Amino acid sequence: KHAGAGKTVTVSDVTLNDGNSGGNYILTYADNTASEITARALTVSTKAVSRVYDGTVSASGTAIVTSGALQGSDTLSGGSFAFADKHAGAGKTVTVSDVTLNDGNSGGNYILTYADNTASEITARVLTVSLSGTVSKVYDGATAATLSPGNYSLSGLVPGDVVSIVLLSSNYDTADIGTGKTVSVAGLSLSGVDKANYLLGECGERGDRGDHVGRHPVG
C-alpha cells in the first residue's frame, strides 16, 4: 500500500467475452512493474498552546492535521514545539517540527509540511509581594511612613529577570506615637525591563518584631 515508484500491480479475474466462457483462450497474467503510488500531501500544526510565563520559549503542543487527511489507521505522534519568543502576550506564534508519521513506511506515504499556530498565548506570571520588617520615624503629626527596599520582596520572579516594586504611598494607621503599629501601603506597581511578563497578586506579611508592615491588597 505504500507510496513509491516502480511498484508492481498484479492482474487477475479478467473476463474473456468470446461466447465460450473464455474457453477459446489459454489466459495467463503478467504483472505491471512500472506503476506508482504518489505520497499524499499533509500539513501539520498544533492545537493552541497556553502557559504561564517562565522565561523560556518551551511549549507543550499537540500535533494536528490542518490540511489533507491521514489514511486508514495512520497516526501522528511526538513533535517539537516552541514559542517564537519568551514574552507574555496573546496571539503568539508556536512553531512545529519533528512530528512522527506512524504509517508503516517511516512517513514516506506523505509529503509533510508544517504550519505555525498563531493563536497561542503566554500568560503573565503572578508575583507575590511580601511586606515585613521594622518601620520607624520621629513623631511629626503625620501618618506618612517611609519604607526601605528591605521592607518588601518579590516571590515568583524568574531568575535573571529585572523587576522591582514601585510604591506610591505608605502610612501608619494613626499619627500618634507607639509601637506595634500597622503600616499600610497603596499603589504598588512593577518596574524594570521584564515587568510586562508579570502581574501583581496580593501581598503577604510576616510577623516581625517592632513596627511592622501590614497586609494590603495590591492592584
Secondary structure, DSSP 8 states (H G I E B T S, - for coil): ---EEEEEE--------SSSTTTT-------EEEEEE--EEEEEEE---EEE--SS-B----EEEEES---TT-EEEEEEEEESSSS-EEEEEEEEEEEEEESSSTTTTEEEEE--EEEEEEE-EEEEEEE-S-------S--B----GGGEEEES--TT---EEE--EEEESSSS--SS-EEEEE--EEESTTGGGEEE---EE---SSSEE------
